[in-house]
Each structure stands twice: as structure tokens, then as C-alpha cells.
Amino acid sequence: MGAYARASGVCARGCLDSAGPWTMSRALRPPLPPLCFFLLLLAAPGARAGGYETCPTVQPNMLNVHLLPHTHDDVGWLKTVDQYFYGINNDIQHAGVQYILDSVISALLADPTRRFIYVEIAFFSRWWHQQTNATQEVVRDLVRQGRLEFANGGWVMNDEAATHYGAIVDQMTLGLRFLEDTFGNDGRPRVAWHIDPFGHSREQASLFAQMGFDGFFFGRLDYQDKWVRMQKLEMEQVWRASTSLKPPTADLFTGVLPNGYNPPRNLCWDVLCVDQPVVEDPRSPEYNAKELVDYFLNVATAQGRYYRTNHIVMTMGSDFQYENANMWFKNLDKLIRLVNAQQAKGSSVHVLYSTPACYLWELNKANLTWSVKRDDFFPYADGPHQFWTGYFSSRPALKRYERLSYNFLQVCNQLEALVGLAANVGPYGSGDSAPLNEAMAVLQHHDAVSGTSRQHVANDYARQLAAGWGPCEVLLSNALARLRGFKDHFTFCRQLNISICPLSQTAARFQVIVYNPLGRKVNWMVRLPVSEGVFVVKDPNGRTVPSDVVIFPSSDSQAHPPELLFSASLPALGFSTYSVAQVPRWKPQARAPQPIPRRSWSPALTIENEHIRATFDPDTGLLMEIMNMNQQLLLPVRQTFFWYNASIGDNESDQASGAYIFRPNQQKPLPVSRWAQIHLVKTPLVQEVHQNFSAWCSQVVRLYPGQRHLELEWSVGPIPVGDTWGKEVISRFDTPLETKGRFYTDSNGREILERRRDYRPTWKLNQTEPVAGNYYPVNTRIYITDGNMQLTVLTDRSQGGSSLRDGSLELMVHRRLLKDDGRGVSEPLMENGSGAWVRGRHLVLLDTAQAAAAGHRLLAEQEVLAPQVVLAPGGGAAYNLGAPPRTQDLFSTFTITRLQETTLVANQLREAASRLKWTTNTGPTPHQTPYQLDPANITLEPMEIRTFLASVQWKEVDG
């Protein structure tokens, strides 16, 4: 997405965590051996100049201006991925990536001093496979010479607010492995490059450091923060991106680019720009060379005042530029020659073609001492009333689909690795994780999972995910047939979130196979829509297990069918099979919810298990109190739904709420309802309070036996806008906790950061939007505490959240807006169809402040890597008789013959990896112990990620 557009509104895999845990050609994928395991890892930095030998010569006693020719190619935004690549629908936006790459390669060949950087491997890999062998060799030479440099190297330039760390690692691995397989070490990026994401997370920097990057450059920075940094000469510093990992493991040199990612004003020479070309013929009436040179020298000198070395950068390019690369390079050639010619007249400015890595190398050689940053760069604002905090919650249905797809992909990856070739080729056809892996990688793009694309593009993102599920379902079917010893008609119920599963709703008997992707045993409550009746459920040993059928409070049995409940016991990294049979000719004994009348004299309503009691106000039907009975903690908690009236502009600013921007027209939200109609369900397996707030907002508050958290399943939408008011809906929890303006949010599902209301750790904030300016991304959890008690709320997708007054906590669950926010999309966030109605879950934990982390970390991990339910009618034929069924010891399918440790994304061996060293003002970093790998004894420190490349020998099985 374009910085011009956003500023002016004119245009335009698997990870185990020690803390708890466009389709690419198959020819690019390695054969099944070697197998990659991804665990939590520490990359050892060291000094070296590897990869920097091809950098251009600089002038030590001059101001060196590094020109960085580049294009920023969104993997979907105003057009779909394919439309951008092929240059289709140019009436929407003129952009064709295939032509950009064609043109750049030709322009680089015309002059050996020219350089270019490219970033989005989703596009580059597609273009690469369409080239002749001769063209590929030419490109390899350009890469080898350092004239075509890859920066970042991920499949996409991922968002940093709405992304889970596991999905970030996956998409970066996909892109960087392509570069490693295609170009070897010559193609490995040295610099991370996030020029367009709308705020930057600390965990992203930590991951980049662990991936082996020497530095990181980004474009978007809060306008107040940028002004302070310019005055303090802190546009470049070292980001200490972890409080758990020992420095310099997560330390990353970080620089703020001076112009976002655009050229300086008047110096854009693309077909999409209107700036005047360089005319150096003094006989021409259009002659402007002297004026442009003087202007450039003034711009360079002014920019140099805010940076500490005699090196500065200028980003010469922007969104989808260089389709006519000759136009850019011809003018840059002239500029370089004319500016450098001024040195003979006393100028001390030297301008050169360069790359981000070469610029970084010069900064490193300056051997300065750098300040240290420890927090993050959220929230981002580009003006007093322009806080980019709306996208934390935009398109919640797509955000949930992405998270669910991540869960399914990890299951697919695990079974592909554990079963081997039999999972890829089997009785159900060809199974493959690659299509879903690539679709998920595309979804991490900063205009995809963020919810900031146009509607037809969001639909295409969902289409890509859906297409990726199919080959993974085939893979799972092949794997389960091999592991169970039976071939059956496996069914994957993709619509369980809306209680649709044809097999369970029509069959008198069926089997339920539940796979657990976690490395620990899990008890999981299975819920399946069924027809009315009584069912018997038996475990893998044939023993009957308790079950219930619950009927929902609705006259529409089609929309709310009865649901069968039973608890499944699941081994670590294994599966269990349960059989379900309907009992014939029995009268239905399903448990129907009982309506609770609103009477002021009614006693308080409670649901409870052995760990938790939740109490509801009989007058309002709202949650009133939660008690942790193990710790004897009692906390008044009032939870209900509110909505902010979205601004469409006012006297202070014409800024409206939109896909990116959150701007309510008043600080106080309006209640959806002051009371809820409630129904009660109590069975041995579940206790539920069904709350109906309005025709478009309802919730089920639920407790299962043994559960240490309260589950709130909310349903919101379609949000009514007939009153011409856009609405941004929140779930708010109000307590008497004295929180002193502090609350806590996770960073991409990993470490926790403290937030303070109306405060920024590195500058004195002038708060101009008291609501939007206090919103932060919540990827998996948010909590408040008074130091003794802690209330934690976990989410099932990324959302925006805050604490706008002491003891209060809120999460934005849905938003529907009537006006565009002027950041380039030119379309209001007005979802219709399946995205208009959203269902989700919040998991609420009450515990002591000391014990809370152990609970919420494990629960967040279980929410992200939930068990996968597969159904089968049963009675399948025996398959592969020589293979005994396996339910637990899945690693017995192969023997590891060699184990090598790599950096996080498996593109460098750890023993050979090193990073540039930087001196900080906090003193020397601890000495790094020499690297040694003991394959028999691998230890993971807290919050550590370790990655291994394993060569395996698959065990032959008869039959």
C-alpha cells in the first residue's frame, strides 16, 4: 500500500515453543528427507563482512548519499495477487509486477554501476519460474555481483500487529528457503525491510534477529516519535527486542528511513510520477540540471543533520514502480554524475547507487556507540487524529479464518513429517501441504490479515485459503489411513463454527478422530451438531464415555441444531478415535435451555465447576462476579457489549474511521443493551448462560468440568447501519481492580509488554485521541492486575484492545463503517455476506498475579494449536495390513540419521552463522560461548527457538 496514498489519500513449518510450544512448483520443494523440525532457537552473532564484499566504494570524508532503487509490490491490496502480477484491471491501479521485473533486469544489464533491491518473493518466485534458463543465469550473475539484492526475503512483507509469530516464521522460511535453494548464500538477505507495515512489534524484531539479519529498516513511525528522534539523533539505534533472551540474541540494529519509502519530493522519475526529468542541455528551454542539483544538495545536507554518520539513504522508488525502469535509471544516472561533478567545485556530497545492506555495512564500520530501544512502535499515528488502530480489528471473520488455517496447517505439517511419503501419495490421492503453506504466507501480508484490502481482494485471500485446505485434507486422510490401518471416507467439517456438519447431522453412527498437535496430553470437549435423540459414545477401548445433547434457545432448529458433547482424552502429538451411535426408539432426552424471567427478587444465577463460579445479575442478566475457588479469589466483573459511533469527520479534523483508522466521535461508547434476555443450561458436561442483547448481538457464557477458565462465545452482526451511524463493537470487562493506568498485551503471541494509558516510554505524548490513541494489538491475550489478582482475557484471533480506565479492559470484536478513511482503499469497511456476522470466543482467567502466567501461556498455546476433528462413517476396509495402528509413538515411523542446527528459518547452519556486532550505551554484551551441538541433549531456555535440519531414514512397512 502506498505511502503517498496513505498520507494524502490521493492514490496509490511447525514451531514448538519452550514457553509452552500462487503455488510454488513442487520441484522447488526438497524430497521428504531431510525433514525439518522447528523448535525454540538462539542464533550466535559474530563479526564478519560476508555478503558485503560487493558493496560500492564510498568517500570517507564526504557525505555519502546511498540511493536505493526499489519497488514496493503489495501482495494484494486494491487488486488481487494475480491481478497485480499480470497487470490486470489497471483501471483500478496501474501495476504489473511481471513487467517491473522484466524491465529492471534489462536496465541493470545496461550499466554495471546500477543496483536494485527486491523484496516480495511471492511475486519473484512466480516470475522466476516463467523465465528461460538463459535469463535465470543472467539473474544469478546479477545477484552474485550484488547488483540485484534481496531485502527481507519473506514470501511477503508481513503485518506486525495481527500476525502470530509461528505464521511469521513460516512465511519468512518459505521465502528465504526459495532464495537459498535458488541462489545459495549469494541470495541471502542481510537486512530486514519493513517499509510499509503500520507500526512495528518488538517480537518481530526479535524474530528477525534470530533469523540472522544484521539490521532492520522501516518506513512508518509515529509523527511525534519521529520528531523527537530527529532532534535527539536517534533515527538509528539498537533494538533490544526481548526481556528473556540474553543480549545480543534478540538485539537488532534498527533504522528509520527518512521519507517513509518514497523519494524526496520532486525526485520521482517513474511513469506513475509527475516530476520533471533531468534536462542537462543548457540550450533547452526546459533546462533544469543546475536547479535540480542544487536542490538535491540542499535536501541531502538537511537530511544529514538528523543522522549520526556521514552516510544517509534515499529510497528511490515506491508502490509498483520501475515498470519502465529505464526512465528511473536514466535520470538517476544523470543525477549521480552531475552531483558528483560538484566535488571539483568544493562540494562534499558523494552520491552513489547502493543497497540497504551496503548502507548498513558503512554504519557498522563507523564503530559508534548506539542507544537502545526496549519497547515497540505501537500505536502508529501520522497526525493528531489519525491513529492506525482500527486495522487491529478490521475484517474479524478473515482474521479468524487465517488463525484457523494456521492451526490446520500445523496439523498438516506434522502428519506430513511423521508419516512421510505415505501421507503425500496414498489411497485418497496426492496430499500436499505446500498450497496451504503458500496461501497462509500470502495472508500474512500487511494488507491481508490486517483487513485493509478492498472487499474483492479479501474474498480472494479467503479463496486461496480454501483452495489450500483441500490438498491438506487429502494428506490427513492418507496419513490417518496409514496410522489407523483402515481406509474410510473421512469428512472435514469446515463449518462447525456455524454448527453445520452433514455427516454428524444425518448418520445414525459415525467415528470421531481427534488429533492433538500439542506436545502434551489434552482433554478436549468435542461439540458436534446432530439430529435430536440419544447417543452413545465409546472411547478407543470400547468403554462408554459420558455424553450430552444440548438444544439451543431458538425456534430455528436449522440454524441452531442440537449439539452432542463428550470429552476426548488425547495423547501428545497423537490421536484418539471415538465411536458415536444413536440409540434407536428412545425418546429424546436432550437438555433444553430454560428461560430465566427478569424479576428483581430473583436470587443470583450461578454456573460453576470445581474451579470457577460465575455469578449473573438476575435483574440485568449480565455477568456480575467471578470466583476462583482454588485460590479463594472473588472479583466483581461486569461484562457486556458497547459500540463506538464511528467518526465521519468533525470540526477538529475531517478524518473518518475506516479500515486503517479508528476514530470514535466521542469517548464514551454506547451500550448495545443495558440488559440481556437469558436462558440457562445445566448438564453434567456443561453449564451455560445464553445471553441475548439484541437482534444482532448475543453470547454464551460456558463452563466445562475441570475447566479453569470461563468461556464467552459471542456472536455479533450484521451490525445495523440503517441509522447512518458506523459502529465499532467492543466487549468490555469492568472490575474494581486498582490498575494505575497499566495493562498488558502480548506481542505476536510471545512475550508480554506493559502498556500505560496516555503514555509512551520514549517520548512525552501529546494525547489527542484518548480512545484510539490507547488501543494496542492483542494477538492472543490481554490482562489487568493490581499486583495481587489478575484478570486475563484470551482471544481466538487478533483484535484491538485497551484499558481506558482503571479496572476496565475492552476488546474490539467487530466494526462496520460507512466512510473510507482516506488511506488509499477508497472503499468503506462495509462487509456483507459471510463477513458481516461473526462468532468468536474470549477465554477469561482469574488467578493470582504470581500464578497467572503459567495458566494463560498454556491456554493461549492450546487455543492456537487446537485439536483437529475428523469424522468417518466407520466400517472402512483394512488398509496396509502390515502397519499396526499407531496412536502415540508417531516418531517410530523413521530414524534420524543426521541432525544439524540452523538459524530460525533454516537458511544458515548455526555453526557457520554470524551477525554484525554493535556497541550499545548499556555496556558490553555477555560473551557468547562457543557453539556446540549435543544431539542427545537439547535444552530450550525460556522463550528460546531452536531450528534443526534432520535427515531421516523412513522405516519400510510391508503391505
N, C-alpha and C positions, 0 to 999 in steps of 0.2 A: 504494500500500500504506500502511496506516495507521500513524501513529506510535504511537497508543495500542496497536494490535495488536502492533506490533513491540517496543514497550517492555515490555508487560506480558503478552503472549500471550493477551489476552482476546478481541479482535475485529478488530474491524477499524477536372544534374546533371552533370556529369562533372568531375573535377578533375585537373589536371596539376601535378605537384609539381616545383619547380625543384630541390629536394634530390634528385631522381632523376626523379618526376612529382607497407472501407469504400470505396470507389471514388469519386472525385470526378467530377462531371459534366464531360464534355468541353467543355461551353460555357464552363467556367472556364479552360480551357487556351488560351493565345494561339494564333493561327494560326501555321503553320510559320515564316514570317518574323514578328518577328525571331527570330534563333537565338541561344541563349545559350552562350557558351564560359566555362568556369570554369578559370582559371589561378591561380598563387600570388600574393596582393594585400595592399596596405598601405593602411589607411584613415586619413585625416588628421584628428586631433582638433582641436577648436576650441571656443571658449566661445560658448554661446548658451542661450537659455531656451526654444527651440522645443519645443512639446509640453507645457510646464509652465504655460501661461497660465491653465489652468482649475483649478489647484490651489486648495484652500480656504485661507482666511485663518487664520494662526496667531497666537499671543500671544508676542511676543518675550521677555517677562520671566517666562514661566511654563514649567513642564514640559509640553510638548505631547505628548499620547499619541495617536498615529495608529492608529486602529482600521482593520484591513484585512479587510473581509468577503471571504471566498474559499471555494472548494471545491477539493478535490484529487481529480481524477477519473482513476483509473488506466485506461489504455487496455489493459485486460486484467489480470487477477491471479487472483482467486478465481472470476471469471466471464469469459466471452469478451467481446470488444469489443461485439458485438451484444447480448449479454445485459445488459451494463451500460447501453448506450444506451437499450434499450427497457424496462428494468426487469423482465427475465425472471429466473426462478429466485431470487426474493427469499428463499427459504428458505436459500440459501447465504449471501447478503449482501443486505441491503435497499439497493438502489441503482438509480436510473433517471435517467440524465443528461437525457433529453428533458424530464422533469418539473422537474428542477432549473432548467434554463434558462427554461422557461415561467414558473416561479414567481418567479425573480429579476427578470425583466423587469417583471412585474406589480408587484412590491414596489418597484422603483426608480421606477416611474411614480407611486407613491403619495406620495412625498416627495422634493422636489428636492435635499435635502441628502444623501441616501443614495448610497453608492458601492459598487462591486463589481468584483472582478477575475476574469478568466477566462484559462485557460492552454492547455488541450488542444484544438488546432484540429481534430484528427481527429474529435472529438465535435461541436465547434461548427459546422464546415462542414456536417456531415450535418444537424444541426438547422436550420441556416440555409436549406438547400435545401427544407426542408419547410414553410417559413413563407410566409404571404401577402405580397404586395407591401406592404400596409399595415403589417404587423408589421415587415418589413425596414426600412421608413422610420423607424419608431419606434426601432428598434435603432440605426440610423445616427445619429439625433439624440442618443441616449444616449452613443454613442461620441464624437460631436462635442463634447458638453458635458463630456467627461472623467469621466462618472459610471459608465460601463462601460469599464473599462480592460483591455486585453490585456497580460499579462505573459508574457515569454519568447516566445510566439508560434510555437513549433515545432509540427509535427504532433503530437508527443508531448513529454513531458519525458524526454529520453533518459538512459540509463545512462551513466556516465562511465568505467567500468572495462573493459567488454567491447566497447566500440564503436570502430570505426575512424573516423578524422577525416573521411574522404570521405563516409561514411554519415551522420555528424552534420551535415555541411554540407548534404547532400541533404535530410534531414528538416526541418531548420530552414528551408531555402529553400522547401520545399513549403508549410509553414505561413505563413511571413512573406509569401510572394507572394500567398497567398489573402487575407491581411489587406490587402495593398497594393491588390490588384485590387478588393476589396470596399469598403474604407473609405478608401482613399488614405492620405495622411500622418496623418490622424486616428487610424487604427487601428494605427500603427506602435508596437510596444512600445519603451519606453526602458530597461527593466530586464529583465535575465535573472533567472530564478526557478526554482531547482532545489531545492525544499524537501524532496524525498524520496529522491533517489539516495544510495547508501550509500558515501560517500566522493567526493572531487572531484579531478579531474585538472588538472594545470597546462595541458595543451593545450586543455582545454575552455574555460578562462578566456581563453586566447589567441584562440581562435576567436570567443568572444563579443565580445571587444574589436574584432576585425577585422570583425565583423558590424555594428558601430556602436553597441553598447549602452553606456550611460553608467554602469551599475553592475550588480551581481550580488548576489543574496541567496540563502542556502541554509539548510537546517534541521539537517542531521545533521553532527555534529562529534564527534571522539573525546572521551570523557569527561574524560581527563586534559588534553588540549589546551584544552578549553573552560574548565576550572577555572583554568588558567594565564592564559588570555586575559582572563577576568573580573578577575583580580587586577591584571593589567597594563593594563587598559583598552584591549585590542586586539581587541575583538569586531568592530571595523570597521577596515579598512586598505586599502592599495592592493596588489593582487596583480600583481607583475611576472612575467608568465607566459611569457616567452621569453628565452633567453640569446642568441638570434640576431638577433631583430628589435630595432631601435633604439627605446628608450623615446620617447614613450609609446604606440607602436603596439600593443603587447600588454599595456599596463597596464590594469587594471580595478579600480575601486573595489569592494570585496567586504565584505559584512556577514553576520554570523552572527545568525540570528533567535533570540530569547530562549527560546522554548518549542517548539523544533522547528518545527512548523507548526500547532500546536494552540492553543486559547485558554488563558489562565491557568486554573488549577484553580478549579472552582465557577462558571465564567463561560461555560459552553457551553449555548446555548439552541436546540438542534436536536431534531428528532423522534428522533434517534438517541442523544441525551444524556439524563441523568437529573438534571441540576442544576435547582435551583428557579428559576422565573421571578421577575422583579422584581415585587413586590407593594408598591405605594406607598400603599394605602388604610390609614391607621392604625387604622381601625375593624375591619379584618380580623384574625382570629387568626393568619393566615399572613403578616402584615406583616413585611417584611424589608428594606425600602428603605434604612434608615439603616445596617443591618449590612452590606449589600452595598456601599454607597457607601464606608463606612469601610474595608472590606476592599479594594476597588478602589484607593483612595488609598494604602493600605499597599503593595499589590503594585506599583503604578506607581512609588512612591518607591524601593522596594527595587530594582526593575529599573533605574531611572535611575542608580543608583550604579555600574553596570558599563558605562555608555556615556558618551561624551565631550561630547555636546551636550545642549541642553535639549529634544531630540526623541527619543522612543522609539516602537517599534511593538509592537502586539499583533495576532497573527494570529487573527482571529475566524472560525473555520471549520476543517474537516478533511475526511476522506475522504467524498466523495459527500454532503456536507451541503448544506443550503438547498433540499431538495425541498419543504419548506414554508418559503419564505423569510420570509414574514410573521412567523413565530414568532421567528426570529432578529432581524429588523429591529425588531419591536415592542419587544423587550427592550433592544436597543441604543439605540433612540430614548430610552427611559426612562433608561437608564444615563447617556447623554450629558447629558441635561437635568438630572438630579439631581446628577451630579458637578460640572458647571459652576456649578450654583447655589451650591455651597460656596465659590466665589470671593468671594461677598459676605461670607462669614464668615472670610476670610483665606486660603483655600486657594490654592495657587499651581500647581494642576494644571488643565490645559485639555485636554479630550478631544474628538476630532473624527473624523468619517468621513474616511478618506484612502485613498491607494493607495501601492504601493511607489515609483512614480515621484515622487509628491509628497513622500514622506518623503526620498527621495534628494536632491531639489532643495533641501530645507532643510539637509541635511548639507553640500551643496556651498556654499550661501550662508554657512555658518558660517566658511568660509575658514580652516580649521585645517591644520596640517601633520600628515600621516599616516605611520605606519610602513609598511614594505614587506615583503611576503612573496615568497619566491623558489622555494620547494619546492611540494609538493602536500599534499593531505589524505588520503593513504592510508598505512597501512590504517586503517579506522574501527572503533572498538570502543565499545560502550555499557556496558561493565562489564569487570571484571578478566579474565573468562574468556569474553568474548563478542566475538570478533573476526570481523567480517563479511568474511572472506576466502575462504569456501567458494564463494560465487557466482562468483568469478573462473573457476571450472572447471565449475560445475553445467551439466548437460544439454549435453555436448560435441557431440552429434550436431546439435542445434539451432544451436549456435554455428557449426558448420561449414557448415550449410545456409544460414545468414544470410550468412556470408562468401562462399560460392559464389554466392549470389544477388546480392550486391553486384557481384561480378565480371561476372556475366551482364548485370546492369542497365547497367553502364558500356558494354559492347559494344553493347547495345540502344540506349542513348542516342547513342552515336557514330554508328552507322549510320543512325539516325533523322535526325540532324542533317546527316550528309554526303550522304544520298541524297534527303532531302526527302519530298514528298508521295507519291512512288512507293513509299516504304517503308511508309507508312500505308495506302495503298489500292493493291492490286496483285493479281496472279493467285491469290494464296493467301488473299485476303480482307482484312479490316481488321486491320492491325497497330497496336499501341499500347504505349508504354512506361509509361503512367500507372498501370495496375493493379499492376505490379511496383514502381513507384516508391512507391506508397502502401503496399503490403504491406511493403516494406523500411523505410519510415518507421515503421510500427507496430512492427516488430521492434526498433527502437532504444529503445523504451520500457524504463524501468528495471525492469520485471518480465518482460520478454520475452527479449531476448538474454542477459540476466543469468541466465536459467534458474530464476527464483524464483516462477513461477506454478504453479498446480495443473496436473496432468497433462492434463486435458481442454482446458485453455486453451493449453498448449504445443502440443497437437495442432492446435488451431485456428490458432495462429500459423503452423505448417507448412502447413496447408491454404491460408492466404492467400498464402503464398509460391508454392506450387504453382500456384494459380489465376493468379497474376501472370505466371508463366513462359509460359503459353500464348500470350497476345497478343504477347509479345516474340518468341516463336518464329515467329509469322506475320510480324511485322515484319522479322526477319532473313531469312526466306525471300524476301519481296518485294524486300528490298534486294539480296540476293545474286543473285537472278534479273536485276535491273536491271544490276548491276555486271558479272556474268559474261556476260550476253547469252543465257543458257539457263534455261529453266524445267525444274526437276527435282523429284523427290519428296524433299525434304530431310528428314533424320532427325536428331533431337537425342537423344543417348543420355544420359538423366538418371541412369542407374545405372552409369556407368563406375567409380565408386568401389568397386562390388562386382562388377566385371568382367562386366557384362551390357550387351550391345548387339546386339539381334536381327539388324540388317542385316549387320554385320560378321561375325557368327557363322554366317550362313546363305548369304550371297551369294558366288558364285564371283568376281565382280568388283564393284567399287564405287569411288566417288570420296571423297576426304577433303579438305574445305575447312577451312583453319585460318586464323582471323582473329586478328591481333595488335593489341590495344588500346593498346600502348605506343608512345611517340613515338621509338622506336629499333628497329633491326633485332634480331631474336631468332632463335636456333636452338633448336628445341623438340623434345624426344623424344616422339613420338606412340606411345601404347600402346593397342592395341585388342584385345578378346577375339575370337578367330577359331576356326574348326574346325582340326583337325590338317591339316598339309600344308605345301607350299612356296608362297610368294607372291612375285610380282614387283611392286615399287613403282617408279613413274616420277614424276619431278618435272614442273612446269608446262611444261618444254621437251621433255618426252618422254624424258629421259635416265633410265636406271635408277639408283636410289639404293640404297645398302646397306640390308638389312633382315634381321631375325631373327625366329624364332618360339621363344618360351620356354615350357616346360612347368613347372608348379609341383609341388612335392613333396606331392601329395595324391592319395589314391585317388578322391576325389570330383571328377571332371572337370567336373561341372556347376557346382559351387561355385568351382572354380579352373580355368577353361578355359585353353587355350594363349593366349598374347598375342603379337600382331605388333608389332614395334618398328621404327621408322625415324625419322630425324632430318629435321625440316622446317625450311627456311630461310624466314623470314617478314619481309617489309618492314615498316617503321614505319607504323603506322595503316593496315595493308593486309592482304591475304590471299594465300595460295598454294593451288593445287589440285593434289593428288596422286592418281594413279590406282593402284588395287590390283587385281591379278588373281591368282587361284590357278592354279598350274601343274598341268595335268591329268596323271594317271597317273604322277606321281612318288612315290617312296617318301618318307614323312615323314622329315625331317632336323632336326626341332626339337631344341633344346638342352634336355635334361632335367637338373635339378639332381642332383649327385652327393652322396650322404650321406657325411659325414666321421666316421669312428669316433673314439670318445674313447680315445686311447692316450697315456699320459704321455710316450712317447718320440717322439710325432709332432712334426714341425717346425711352426713357427708358420705359420698360414694368413694369406695376404695377398690383398687386392684393390687394384688400383692403375690409374691412368691417368697422363698426362704431368704432372699437377699434384699428385696426392694419393696417398698409400699408407695403407691402413688394415690393421692387424695384429690378429689374433684369437688368443686363448689356446687352444691345442689341447686343454687339459685341461677348460676350462670352456665353451668356445665363445663367450666374451664378448669384446667389443671391448677391446683392450688398449693400442693405440697409434695415433696419427695423425701422419703426416708431411706437411708442406707442402714439396714437393720444389723448388719455385721459390725459396723463401726458406731452404731447408735448416733448417726448424724441426721438431723432434721433440718430441712431447708424449705422455707416458703418459696414456691416458684409459681409464678403466674405466666402461662404461655398462651398466646393467641396470635392472630394474624392481623396485620395492618397493611396499608398501602400509602405510598408517597404519590402525590399528584405531580406528574412529570412536568417540568417547566417547558414552555414553548418560547421562552424569552421574556424579558421584563425591562424595566427602566434602567437597571444596572448593566444588563448585558442581553444581547439577543441570542445568547447561547441556549440551545434546547437540549433536553435529554435525548439520547439516541443510542445506537448500538455500542458506541465507544463511551460516550459521556454520560455520567449520572449527575443530574441536577434537579433536585426536587424544588417545587415552587414555594415550599415552606418547610421549616424544620420539623414540625410535629406531624407524624403520619396519622392517617385516619383509620379507625378500626373497620375491618371487614364486617364485623358484628360484635356487639357487646355481650352476646351470649350464644350458646350452641345448643341445638337440639341433640340429645344424646341417647344412645342405646348401649346396653351392657351385654357382653358375652362372657360367661364363665364356664370353662370346662376344665377337666384335669390337665389338658395340654396347653391351654391358652386362656388368658384373661384380657379382654379388650373393652375399651370405651370408644364407641363410634360417635364422633362429633360432626355435626353438620352446621357450618357457619352461614352458608348462603348457597344459592344455586350453583355457584362456581368455586366454592372453597369448602373442603371437608378434611377430616383427619381421623385416623385410627390410632389410639394410644394403646400399646400392646406389651404384654409381659408373657414370656415362656418360662416354664420351670427351669431353675438353675441359671437363668439369665441374670447377669449383674448390671444390666443397663436397661433403660426404658426406651422402647422403640416408638417413634412417632412417624407414621406413614401418612404423608399429606398428599392431597390431590387439589390442584389449582388450575382453573381455566375452563373454557376460554374466558379470559379476562374481558369483562364488558367495557366497551369504549363508546357506546351509543351516546353517552353524556358529553362526548368530545374531550374527555379527560384521559390522557395516557396514565397508566398505573404501574407502579413498581412495588410488588408484593413482598412483604417480609414476614418471617416467623420470629417473634420476639419473646425472650425469656426475661422476666423481671424478678429480682431477688433483693433481699436486704443486705447482701454482701457489701462490705466496705472495700472497694477495689482501687481507690485512689487514682482513678483515671487510667488504670492499666488493664490491658487484656492481652491475650497471647494467640498467635496463629502459627500454623505450620508453614514450612517453605517447601513446596513441591512434594509434600508427603514425607519429608525427612525431619530436619531439625526444627525447633520451635523458636520463634522470635517474639520478644516483648514489644508491644505497641503501647503508645501513650497518646491519649486524646489531645488533639491540638498541639502536637509536639513532633519535632524531628530531631534526631540525635546529633546531626552535624550542622544545623543552622537554626537561627531563630525564625520560627514560622510566623508569617502573617496569614492567619486563617481567614479565608474569605468565603468558604463553603463549609459550614460546621458539620453537615451531614456527609456529603460526598468526599470531603477532604479528610475524613476519618475512616473511610472504607478501605479494607485491605483484602487481598485474595486469600480465600480459605480453600485449600486443596483437599484436605481430609479432616481437619479439626480446628476448633477454636475453644478457648476456655477463659474463665474468670476465676479469681481466687482472692481470698482475704488473708492468705498465708496459713490458714487452718483448714478451711473447706475449699474444695474446688469443684466447679460445675463445668463439665466438658461436653460439647456437642460435636458429634462426628457427622460428616456429610457423605453422601453416596456419589457426589460429583463436585466439581469446583463451583464455588459460589463466592459472592462478596459478603463480607461480614464486618461487624463493628461492635463497639460498646460505647454508646453515645451518652450514657450517664452511668454513674456508679451502680454496680449490681445488675446491670442490664446487658443483654447480649442479643444480637439480631443477625439473621442471615437472610439474604435476598433470594427468594425461590423462583420468581418469575417476573417478567416485565413485558409490557405491550405498549408501544408508543406510537404517536400519531405524526411525529415530525422527525425529519432527518437532522442529525447533529452537525452537519456541515464538515465532515471529515472525509469526504470523497465517495461514500457509498451512494449517496443521492437516493436513498430509499429508506422509509421509516421502518423500524423494527416491529412489523405488524405480521406476526406469524399466523397463518391459518392452517387448516388441516391438522395433521398429526402433531405438529409442534405447538399447537395452541393449548392443548390440555396436557398437563404434566403431573406425573406422580413420582414421589421420591420419599426418602427416609432420612430422618435425623435420629441418631442414637445418643441418648443422654446418660452420662455417668456422673454420679455424685460420690465423692470419695475425699479422703484427707489429701491435703496438698502434697504430702510426702509420698503417698502410695499411688497417686492418680496416674503417673506416667506409665507405670507397668501395665495398668489396665488399658489406657487409651492407645498405647502403641500396638499392643497385640490386637485390640479390636479394630484399629484402623487397617492393620495388615490383613485381617480376616475379611474386612469389607471390600478391600481392593482385590484380593485373591480368594474370592468366594468359591465354594464347591460348585461343580458343573453337573447339572442334572440331565440325564439322557434316558429316554423311555424306549421300551421294546415290548411288542405284544407277547413275547415268550414263546416257548416251544420251538426255538430255532434249531437248525441242524447242527450236529457236531462239526467243528472246524479245526483242522490241523491237530489230529488226534495225538500226535507226538508231543504237543505242547501242553503241559499241565497248566491249569488256570493259576494265575498269579494275582494276588490282591495286595501284597505288601512289598515283597522283595523285588521291586521292579528293576533294580540295578543289576540283577542277576542275568540280564539279557546280554551283557557284554563284559569284556575285561579291558581295563585301561592299560595300554602298553607304553604310553609316554605322556608326561604331564609337563606343560610349560606355562609359566605365569606371564601374563601380558598386562599392558595398561588397560584401563577400564573398558575401552571399546575394541580391544583385541587387534589393534593395528601396529603395535610395537611389543617386542619381548621386553619384559620388565628389566631383565638383567642388562639390556643394552640401552634402555630408555634414559634420557636425561633432559633436564629443563634449564633454561637460563636462570642464573641466580640474581637476586635483587637485594639490596641493602635497605633496611627499613629503620625508621626512627625509634622503633621499640627495642632495638638492640639486636645482637646476633641471634640467628635461629639455631635450634639444637642441632648437633652434629648427627648426620644420618648414618646409621650403622650399615656396614657393607651388606649387600643383598645376598641372601642365601635361601634356597627353597628346599624344604624337607617335605617331600610328597606324602610322607606318612604322618606328618604332624602339622596341620594347617590351622593357625589361630586367627580368629577375627576379633579385632578390637572394637569397642563401641563405635557405631556409625561408620565402620570401615567397609569398603567394597574391594573385593579381590576377584580378578578375572583369570581364568585358566583355559588353555587350549589343550584338550585331551585327545590323543589318538587312541582309538578303541578297536578291539577285535570282537566282532559280533559272534555270538555263540550259535552254531548251527543247530537247527531243530529238525528232527525227522518229521515227515508228513507234510 
